[in-house]
Amino acid sequence: MNRVPQVVQDLSLIRRAKGISQEELAQRMGTSGAAISCMENGKHEPRVSTIDRYAQALEVKVYLYVETDEVARAVRALEEDGALV
């Protein structure tokens, strides 16, 4: 697999916008940084349960990774709040 699912791209964008490293996300999820890297680079297609844990670790509501427009709004809100790193 070489294509990164849109949901993973969106969550990766939110992760970076919040200033969370792959290692920190991995700790929050109880997995390895390598697993996060593989998922974000399209080397591994995650299960729905993994995507749910990813979103929970980022404190993102489920609908945000279903609605791309909502992701864009969330990122803009982070920018406006000065929360982007």
C-alpha positions as CSV (number, residue, x, y, z in Angstrom):
1,M,0.0,0.0,0.0
2,N,1.4,3.4,-0.9
3,R,-1.7,5.6,-0.7
4,V,-2.3,7.2,2.6
5,P,-6.1,7.2,3.4
6,Q,-7.6,10.7,3.7
7,V,-8.5,10.1,7.3
8,V,-4.9,9.4,8.2
9,Q,-3.7,12.5,6.3
10,D,-6.3,14.6,8.1
11,L,-5.3,13.2,11.5
12,S,-1.6,13.7,10.7
13,L,-2.3,17.3,9.9
14,I,-4.1,17.8,13.2
15,R,-1.3,16.0,15.0
16,R,1.3,18.3,13.5
17,A,-0.9,21.4,14.0
18,K,-1.1,20.6,17.7
19,G,2.7,20.1,17.9
20,I,2.5,16.4,18.8
21,S,5.3,14.2,17.6
22,Q,4.8,10.7,16.3
23,E,6.5,9.4,19.4
24,E,4.2,11.3,21.7
25,L,1.2,10.1,19.8
26,A,2.5,6.6,19.9
27,Q,2.8,6.8,23.7
28,R,-0.8,8.1,24.0
29,M,-2.0,5.2,21.8
30,G,0.1,2.5,23.4
31,T,2.0,1.7,20.2
32,S,5.3,2.5,18.6
33,G,6.5,5.5,16.8
34,A,7.4,3.2,13.9
35,A,3.8,2.1,13.7
36,I,2.6,5.7,13.5
37,S,5.2,6.5,10.8
38,C,4.2,3.4,8.7
39,M,0.6,4.4,9.0
40,E,1.2,8.1,8.1
41,N,3.5,7.1,5.2
42,G,1.0,4.7,3.6
43,K,3.0,1.5,4.4
44,H,0.3,0.2,6.7
45,E,-3.5,0.6,6.3
46,P,-4.9,1.1,9.8
47,R,-8.0,-0.6,11.1
48,V,-11.0,1.5,12.1
49,S,-10.3,0.8,15.8
50,T,-6.7,2.2,15.3
51,I,-8.1,5.3,13.6
52,D,-10.5,5.7,16.5
53,R,-7.6,5.5,19.0
54,Y,-5.6,8.0,16.9
55,A,-8.5,10.5,17.0
56,Q,-9.0,10.0,20.7
57,A,-5.3,10.5,21.4
58,L,-5.6,13.8,19.6
59,E,-8.8,14.7,21.4
60,V,-10.6,14.9,18.1
61,K,-14.3,14.0,17.7
62,V,-15.1,11.3,15.3
63,Y,-17.0,13.5,12.9
64,L,-13.9,15.6,12.4
65,Y,-12.1,12.9,10.5
66,V,-15.1,12.1,8.5
67,E,-15.8,15.6,7.3
68,T,-12.7,17.2,5.7
69,D,-14.3,20.6,5.9
70,E,-14.5,20.2,9.7
71,V,-10.8,19.3,9.8
72,A,-10.0,22.5,7.8
73,R,-12.1,24.5,10.3
74,A,-10.4,22.9,13.2
75,V,-7.0,23.7,11.9
76,R,-8.0,27.3,11.2
77,A,-9.3,27.6,14.7
78,L,-6.0,26.3,16.0
79,E,-4.2,28.9,13.9
80,E,-6.4,31.7,15.2
81,D,-5.8,30.6,18.8
82,G,-2.1,30.6,18.2
83,A,-2.0,26.9,19.0
84,L,-0.1,25.9,15.8
85,V,3.6,25.1,16.3
